[in-house]
Amino acid sequence: MSIDVNNESSFELDDEELMAQARFMLRRLHINPAAELSIMLVDEEAMTNLHVQFMDEPGPTDVLSFPMDELRAGTPEHDSEEGILGDIVICPSVAQAQAVSAGHDLAVEMRLLLTHGILHLLGHDHAEPDEHRIMFGLQAQLLAEWEGERNARKSS
């Protein structure tokens, strides 16, 4: 699985941790091992430009997803098709503000946004109540599984 992290923000973040989480999530979602994913971390100005250009909404946002080959999650019996998942763009400064509001640290918020972005790349949405319930349920499940995996890695 090819996962690239490009940090163009002023925040010092653990690229290896982001890649490990993404790899874990993609395995859990039965994504083909030949799939490619790009994660970009940008400042508020760059995120604002992307938000305006692609969503026609003002100001920066926390995360944007740009699917490429419109891959969907596989099953335990069959991985997804091969292809390029796409790009996830995260703005750590917006994430930091949200983390403060939510009462947790930036690392927790980054894990949430990365998971959210991956689910969007795989076609999940939350515009409708049923979509919201499914996407956020899966997001919570994946994050809980990742936390269990992280804790197991730390204790070994």
MARBA-3410 file (N, C-alpha, C, O; in Angstrom, 1 decimal):
156
0.9,-1.2,0.0,0.0,0.0,0.0,0.9,1.2,0.0,1.8,1.3,0.8 ~ 0.7,2.1,-0.9,1.5,3.3,-1.0,0.7,4.5,-0.4,-0.3,4.9,-0.8 ~ 1.3,5.0,0.7,0.7,6.1,1.4,1.8,7.2,1.6,2.9,7.0,2.2 ~ 1.5,8.4,1.0,2.4,9.5,1.1,1.9,10.6,2.0,0.7,10.9,1.9 ~ 2.7,11.1,2.9,2.3,12.3,3.7,3.2,13.4,3.3,4.4,13.3,3.3
2.6,14.5,3.0,3.3,15.8,2.7,2.8,16.9,3.6,1.7,17.4,3.5 ~ 3.7,17.3,4.5,3.3,18.3,5.5,3.8,19.6,5.1,5.0,20.0,5.2 ~ 2.9,20.4,4.5,3.2,21.8,4.1,2.7,22.8,5.2,2.8,24.0,4.9 ~ 2.3,22.3,6.3,1.9,23.2,7.4,3.0,23.6,8.3,4.1,23.0,8.2 ~ 2.8,24.4,9.3,3.8,24.8,10.2,3.8,23.9,11.4,4.6,24.1,12.4
2.9,22.9,11.5,2.7,22.0,12.6,3.7,20.8,12.5,3.8,20.2,11.4 ~ 4.3,20.5,13.6,5.2,19.3,13.6,4.3,18.1,14.0,3.8,18.0,15.1 ~ 4.0,17.2,13.1,3.2,16.1,13.3,3.9,14.8,13.0,4.9,14.8,12.2 ~ 3.5,13.7,13.5,4.1,12.4,13.3,3.6,11.7,12.0,2.6,11.1,12.0 ~ 4.4,11.9,11.0,4.0,11.4,9.7,3.9,9.8,9.7,3.0,9.3,9.1
4.8,9.2,10.5,4.8,7.7,10.6,3.5,7.3,11.2,2.9,6.2,10.8 ~ 3.0,8.0,12.2,1.8,7.6,12.9,0.6,7.8,12.0,-0.3,7.0,12.0 ~ 0.6,8.9,11.2,-0.5,9.1,10.2,-0.5,7.9,9.2,-1.6,7.4,8.9 ~ 0.7,7.6,8.7,0.7,6.5,7.7,0.3,5.1,8.4,-0.4,4.4,7.7 ~ 0.7,4.9,9.6,0.3,3.7,10.3,-1.2,3.6,10.4,-1.8,2.5,10.2
-1.8,4.7,10.9,-3.2,4.7,11.0,-3.9,4.5,9.7,-4.9,3.7,9.6 ~ -3.5,5.2,8.6,-4.1,5.0,7.3,-4.0,3.6,6.9,-4.9,3.0,6.4 ~ -2.8,3.0,7.0,-2.6,1.6,6.6,-3.6,0.7,7.4,-4.2,-0.2,6.8 ~ -3.7,0.9,8.7,-4.6,0.1,9.5,-6.0,0.2,9.0,-6.7,-0.8,8.8 ~ -6.5,1.5,8.8,-7.9,1.7,8.3,-8.1,1.0,7.0,-9.1,0.4,6.8
-7.2,1.2,6.1,-7.4,0.6,4.7,-7.4,-0.9,4.8,-8.1,-1.6,4.0 ~ -6.6,-1.5,5.6,-6.6,-3.0,5.8,-8.0,-3.4,6.4,-8.6,-4.3,5.9 ~ -8.5,-2.6,7.4,-9.8,-3.0,8.0,-10.9,-2.8,7.0,-11.9,-3.5,7.1 ~ -10.8,-2.0,6.0,-11.8,-1.7,5.0,-11.6,-2.6,3.8,-12.3,-2.4,2.8 ~ -10.6,-3.5,3.9,-10.3,-4.4,2.8,-10.0,-3.7,1.5,-10.5,-4.1,0.4
-9.1,-2.7,1.6,-8.7,-2.0,0.4,-7.5,-2.8,-0.2,-6.6,-3.2,0.5 ~ -7.5,-2.9,-1.5,-6.4,-3.6,-2.2,-5.1,-3.1,-1.8,-4.8,-1.9,-1.7 ~ -4.1,-4.0,-1.5,-2.8,-3.6,-1.0,-2.0,-2.8,-2.1,-1.0,-2.1,-1.7 ~ -2.5,-2.8,-3.3,-1.8,-2.0,-4.3,-2.4,-0.5,-4.4,-1.9,0.3,-5.2 ~ -3.3,-0.2,-3.6,-4.0,1.1,-3.6,-3.0,2.2,-3.2,-2.0,1.9,-2.5
-3.3,3.4,-3.6,-2.4,4.6,-3.3,-3.3,5.6,-2.6,-4.4,5.9,-3.0 ~ -2.6,6.3,-1.6,-3.3,7.3,-0.9,-2.3,8.5,-0.6,-1.1,8.2,-0.3 ~ -2.8,9.7,-0.8,-1.9,10.9,-0.5,-2.6,11.7,0.7,-3.8,11.9,0.6 ~ -1.8,12.0,1.7,-2.3,12.9,2.8,-1.5,14.1,2.8,-0.2,14.1,2.8 ~ -2.2,15.3,2.7,-1.5,16.6,2.7,-1.9,17.3,3.9,-3.1,17.4,4.3
-1.0,18.0,4.6,-1.3,18.9,5.7,-0.9,20.3,5.3,0.2,20.5,4.8 ~ -1.9,21.2,5.3,-1.7,22.5,4.8,-2.1,23.6,5.8,-2.7,23.3,6.8 ~ -1.7,24.8,5.5,-2.0,25.9,6.4,-3.4,26.5,6.0,-4.0,26.0,5.0 ~ -3.9,27.4,6.8,-5.3,27.9,6.6,-5.4,28.6,5.2,-6.5,28.5,4.6 ~ -4.4,29.3,4.7,-4.6,30.0,3.5,-4.7,29.0,2.3,-5.6,29.1,1.5
-3.9,27.9,2.3,-4.1,26.9,1.3,-5.4,26.2,1.4,-6.1,25.9,0.4 ~ -5.8,25.9,2.6,-7.1,25.2,2.8,-8.3,26.1,2.4,-9.2,25.6,1.8 ~ -8.2,27.4,2.7,-9.2,28.3,2.3,-9.4,28.3,0.7,-10.5,28.3,0.2 ~ -8.2,28.4,0.1,-8.2,28.3,-1.4,-8.9,27.1,-1.9,-9.7,27.1,-2.9 ~ -8.6,25.9,-1.4,-9.2,24.7,-1.8,-10.7,24.6,-1.5,-11.5,24.2,-2.3
-11.0,25.1,-0.3,-12.4,25.1,0.1,-13.3,26.0,-0.8,-14.4,25.6,-1.2 ~ -12.8,27.1,-1.2,-13.5,28.0,-2.1,-13.6,27.4,-3.5,-14.6,27.4,-4.1 ~ -12.4,26.9,-4.0,-12.4,26.4,-5.3,-13.2,25.1,-5.5,-13.9,25.0,-6.5 ~ -13.2,24.2,-4.6,-13.9,22.9,-4.8,-15.2,22.8,-4.1,-16.0,22.0,-4.5 ~ -15.5,23.6,-3.1,-16.7,23.5,-2.3,-17.6,24.7,-2.4,-18.7,24.8,-2.0
-17.0,25.8,-3.0,-17.6,27.1,-3.1,-18.1,27.6,-1.8,-19.2,28.2,-1.7 ~ -17.3,27.4,-0.8,-17.6,27.8,0.6,-16.4,28.6,1.1,-15.3,28.3,0.8 ~ -16.7,29.7,1.9,-15.6,30.6,2.3,-14.8,30.0,3.5,-15.3,29.1,4.2 ~ -13.6,30.5,3.7,-12.8,30.2,4.8,-12.2,28.8,4.8,-12.6,28.0,3.9 ~ -11.4,28.5,5.8,-10.8,27.2,5.8,-11.7,26.2,6.4,-12.7,26.5,7.1
-11.5,24.9,6.1,-12.2,23.8,6.8,-11.2,22.8,7.3,-10.0,23.0,7.2 ~ -11.7,21.8,8.0,-10.7,20.9,8.7,-10.1,19.9,7.8,-8.9,19.6,7.8 ~ -11.0,19.3,6.9,-10.5,18.2,6.0,-11.3,18.2,4.7,-12.5,18.4,4.7 ~ -10.6,17.9,3.7,-11.2,17.8,2.3,-10.7,16.5,1.8,-9.6,16.1,2.0 ~ -11.6,15.8,1.0,-11.2,14.5,0.4,-11.4,14.6,-1.1,-12.5,15.2,-1.6
-10.5,14.2,-1.9,-10.5,14.2,-3.3,-10.3,12.8,-3.9,-9.2,12.4,-4.2 ~ -11.5,12.1,-4.1,-11.3,10.7,-4.6,-10.8,10.7,-6.0,-11.1,11.6,-6.8 ~ -10.1,9.7,-6.4,-9.6,9.5,-7.8,-10.3,8.4,-8.5,-11.1,8.7,-9.5 ~ -10.1,7.2,-8.1,-10.7,6.1,-8.9,-12.0,5.6,-8.3,-12.5,4.5,-8.7 ~ -12.6,6.3,-7.4,-13.9,6.0,-6.7,-13.9,4.6,-6.3,-14.9,3.8,-6.5
-12.9,4.2,-5.5,-12.8,2.8,-5.0,-13.8,2.7,-3.8,-14.2,3.7,-3.2 ~ -14.3,1.5,-3.6,-15.2,1.3,-2.5,-14.6,0.2,-1.6,-13.7,-0.6,-2.1 ~ -15.0,0.1,-0.3,-14.4,-0.9,0.6,-14.7,-2.3,0.0,-15.7,-2.5,-0.6 ~ -13.8,-3.2,0.3,-13.9,-4.5,-0.1,-14.7,-5.3,1.0,-15.3,-4.7,1.8 ~ -14.5,-6.6,0.9,-15.1,-7.5,1.9,-14.1,-8.4,2.5,-13.0,-8.4,1.9
-14.3,-9.1,3.6,-13.3,-10.1,4.1,-12.9,-11.1,3.0,-11.8,-11.6,3.0 ~ -13.8,-11.4,2.1,-13.5,-12.4,1.0,-12.8,-11.8,-0.2,-12.0,-12.5,-0.8 ~ -13.0,-10.5,-0.5,-12.5,-9.9,-1.6,-12.0,-8.4,-1.3,-12.9,-7.6,-0.9 ~ -10.8,-8.1,-1.6,-10.3,-6.8,-1.5,-11.0,-5.9,-2.5,-11.5,-6.4,-3.5 ~ -10.9,-4.6,-2.3,-11.4,-3.7,-3.3,-10.6,-3.8,-4.6,-9.6,-4.6,-4.7
-11.0,-3.1,-5.6,-10.2,-3.1,-6.9,-8.9,-2.3,-6.6,-8.8,-1.6,-5.6 ~ -8.0,-2.5,-7.5,-6.7,-1.8,-7.4,-7.0,-0.3,-7.9,-8.0,-0.1,-8.6 ~ -6.2,0.6,-7.4,-6.4,2.0,-7.9,-5.9,3.0,-7.0,-5.2,2.7,-6.0 ~ -6.1,4.2,-7.3,-5.7,5.4,-6.5,-6.9,5.9,-5.7,-7.9,6.3,-6.3 ~ -6.8,5.8,-4.4,-7.9,6.3,-3.5,-8.1,7.7,-3.7,-9.2,8.2,-4.0
-7.0,8.5,-3.7,-7.1,9.9,-3.9,-6.3,10.7,-2.8,-5.4,10.1,-2.2 ~ -6.7,11.9,-2.6,-6.0,12.8,-1.7,-6.9,13.2,-0.5,-8.1,13.5,-0.7 ~ -6.3,13.2,0.7,-6.9,13.8,1.9,-6.1,15.0,2.2,-4.9,14.9,2.4 ~ -6.8,16.2,2.4,-6.1,17.4,2.8,-6.6,17.8,4.2,-7.8,18.0,4.3 ~ -5.7,18.0,5.1,-6.1,18.3,6.5,-5.4,19.6,6.9,-4.2,19.8,6.5
-6.1,20.5,7.6,-5.6,21.8,8.0,-5.4,21.6,9.6,-6.3,21.8,10.3 ~ -4.1,21.4,10.0,-3.9,21.2,11.4,-4.3,22.4,12.3,-4.6,22.2,13.4 ~ -4.2,23.6,11.8,-4.6,24.8,12.6,-6.1,24.8,12.9,-6.5,25.1,14.0 ~ -6.9,24.4,11.9,-8.3,24.3,12.1,-8.6,23.1,13.1,-9.4,23.1,14.0 ~ -7.8,22.0,12.9,-7.9,20.8,13.7,-7.6,21.2,15.2,-8.3,20.7,16.1
-6.6,22.0,15.4,-6.2,22.4,16.7,-7.3,23.2,17.4,-7.6,22.9,18.6 ~ -7.9,24.1,16.7,-9.0,24.8,17.3,-10.2,23.9,17.6,-10.8,24.1,18.7 ~ -10.5,23.0,16.8,-11.6,22.0,17.1,-11.2,21.1,18.2,-12.1,20.8,19.0 ~ -10.0,20.7,18.3,-9.5,19.9,19.5,-9.7,20.6,20.8,-10.2,20.0,21.8 ~ -9.4,21.9,20.8,-9.6,22.7,22.0,-11.1,22.7,22.4,-11.4,22.5,23.5
-11.9,23.0,21.4,-13.4,23.1,21.6,-13.9,21.7,22.1,-14.8,21.7,22.9 ~ -13.4,20.6,21.6,-13.8,19.3,22.0,-13.2,18.8,23.3,-13.7,17.8,23.8 ~ -12.2,19.5,23.7,-11.6,19.0,25.0,-10.6,17.9,24.9,-10.4,17.1,25.8 ~ -10.0,17.7,23.7,-9.0,16.7,23.6,-7.8,17.3,22.8,-7.8,18.5,22.4 ~ -6.7,16.5,22.6,-5.5,17.1,22.0,-5.5,17.0,20.5,-6.4,16.3,19.9
-4.6,17.7,19.9,-4.5,17.7,18.4,-4.4,16.3,17.8,-5.0,16.0,16.8 ~ -3.6,15.5,18.4,-3.4,14.1,17.9,-4.7,13.4,17.8,-5.0,12.7,16.8 ~ -5.6,13.5,18.7,-6.9,12.8,18.7,-7.7,13.4,17.5,-8.4,12.6,16.8 ~ -7.7,14.7,17.4,-8.5,15.4,16.3,-7.9,14.9,14.9,-8.7,14.7,14.0 ~ -6.6,14.8,14.8,-6.0,14.4,13.6,-6.4,13.0,13.2,-6.7,12.7,12.0
-6.5,12.1,14.2,-6.9,10.7,13.9,-8.3,10.7,13.5,-8.7,10.0,12.5 ~ -9.2,11.5,14.1,-10.6,11.6,13.7,-10.7,12.1,12.2,-11.4,11.5,11.4 ~ -10.0,13.2,11.9,-10.1,13.8,10.6,-9.5,12.9,9.5,-10.1,12.8,8.4 ~ -8.5,12.1,9.8,-7.9,11.2,8.8,-8.9,10.1,8.6,-9.1,9.7,7.4 ~ -9.5,9.6,9.6,-10.5,8.5,9.4,-11.7,9.1,8.6,-12.2,8.4,7.7
-12.2,10.2,8.9,-13.3,10.9,8.2,-12.9,11.0,6.8,-13.8,10.8,5.9 ~ -11.7,11.5,6.5,-11.3,11.7,5.1,-11.2,10.4,4.3,-11.7,10.4,3.2 ~ -10.7,9.4,4.9,-10.7,8.1,4.3,-12.1,7.6,3.9,-12.3,7.1,2.8 ~ -13.0,7.7,4.8,-14.4,7.3,4.6,-15.0,8.1,3.4,-15.7,7.5,2.6 ~ -14.7,9.4,3.4,-15.2,10.2,2.2,-14.6,9.7,0.9,-15.3,9.6,-0.1
-13.3,9.3,0.9,-12.7,8.8,-0.3,-13.4,7.5,-0.8,-13.4,7.2,-2.0 ~ -13.9,6.8,0.2,-14.6,5.5,-0.2,-16.1,5.6,-0.4,-16.8,4.7,-0.4 ~ -16.5,6.9,-0.6,-17.9,7.1,-1.0,-18.9,7.4,0.1,-20.1,7.6,-0.2 ~ -18.5,7.4,1.3,-19.4,7.7,2.4,-19.7,9.2,2.5,-18.8,10.0,2.1 ~ -20.9,9.5,3.0,-21.3,10.9,3.1,-22.1,11.0,4.3,-22.5,10.0,4.9
-22.4,12.2,4.7,-23.2,12.4,5.9,-24.3,13.5,5.8,-24.7,14.2,6.7 ~ -24.7,13.7,4.5,-25.7,14.8,4.2,-27.1,14.4,4.7,-27.8,15.2,5.2 ~ -27.4,13.1,4.6,-28.7,12.6,5.0,-28.6,11.9,6.3,-27.5,11.4,6.6 ~ -29.7,11.9,7.1,-29.6,11.2,8.4,-29.1,9.8,8.4,-28.3,9.4,9.2 ~ -29.6,9.0,7.5,-29.2,7.6,7.4,-27.7,7.5,7.0,-27.0,6.7,7.6
-27.2,8.4,6.1,-25.8,8.4,5.7,-25.0,8.8,6.9,-23.9,8.2,7.1 ~ -25.4,9.8,7.6,-24.7,10.3,8.8,-24.6,9.2,9.8,-23.5,9.0,10.4 ~ -25.6,8.5,10.1,-25.6,7.4,11.1,-24.6,6.3,10.7,-23.8,5.8,11.5 ~ -24.6,5.9,9.4,-23.7,4.9,8.9,-22.3,5.3,9.0,-21.4,4.6,9.5 ~ -22.0,6.5,8.4,-20.7,7.0,8.3,-20.0,7.2,9.7,-18.9,6.8,10.0
-20.8,7.9,10.6,-20.2,8.2,11.9,-20.1,7.0,12.8,-19.3,6.9,13.7 ~ -21.0,6.0,12.6,-20.9,4.7,13.3,-19.6,4.0,12.9,-18.9,3.5,13.7 ~ -19.4,3.9,11.6,-18.2,3.3,11.0,-16.9,4.0,11.5,-15.9,3.4,11.9 ~ -17.0,5.3,11.5,-15.9,6.2,11.9,-15.6,5.9,13.4,-14.4,5.7,13.7 ~ -16.6,5.8,14.2,-16.4,5.5,15.7,-15.8,4.1,15.9,-14.9,3.9,16.7
-16.3,3.2,15.1,-15.8,1.8,15.2,-14.3,1.7,14.8,-13.5,1.1,15.5 ~ -14.0,2.3,13.7,-12.6,2.3,13.2,-11.6,3.0,14.1,-10.5,2.5,14.4 ~ -12.1,4.1,14.7,-11.2,4.8,15.6,-11.0,4.0,16.9,-9.9,4.0,17.4 ~ -12.0,3.3,17.4,-11.9,2.5,18.6,-11.0,1.3,18.3,-10.1,1.0,19.1 ~ -11.1,0.7,17.1,-10.2,-0.4,16.8,-8.7,0.1,16.6,-7.8,-0.6,17.1
-8.5,1.3,16.1,-7.2,1.9,15.9,-6.6,2.2,17.3,-5.4,1.9,17.5 ~ -7.4,2.7,18.2,-6.9,3.0,19.6,-6.5,1.7,20.3,-5.5,1.7,20.9 ~ -7.2,0.7,20.1,-6.8,-0.6,20.6,-5.5,-1.1,20.0,-4.7,-1.6,20.8 ~ -5.4,-1.0,18.7,-4.1,-1.3,18.1,-3.0,-0.5,18.5,-1.9,-1.0,18.8 ~ -3.2,0.8,18.7,-2.1,1.7,19.1,-1.7,1.3,20.5,-0.5,1.3,20.8
-2.6,1.1,21.4,-2.3,0.7,22.8,-1.6,-0.6,22.9,-0.7,-0.8,23.7 ~ -2.0,-1.6,22.0,-1.3,-2.9,22.0,0.2,-2.7,21.5,1.1,-3.3,22.0 ~ 0.4,-1.8,20.5,1.7,-1.6,20.0,2.6,-0.9,21.0,3.8,-1.2,21.2 ~ 2.0,0.0,21.8,2.8,0.7,22.8,3.2,-0.1,24.0,4.3,0.0,24.5 ~ 2.3,-1.1,24.3,2.6,-2.0,25.5,3.5,-3.1,25.1,4.0,-3.9,26.0
3.8,-3.4,23.8,4.7,-4.5,23.4,6.1,-4.1,23.3,7.0,-4.9,23.0
END
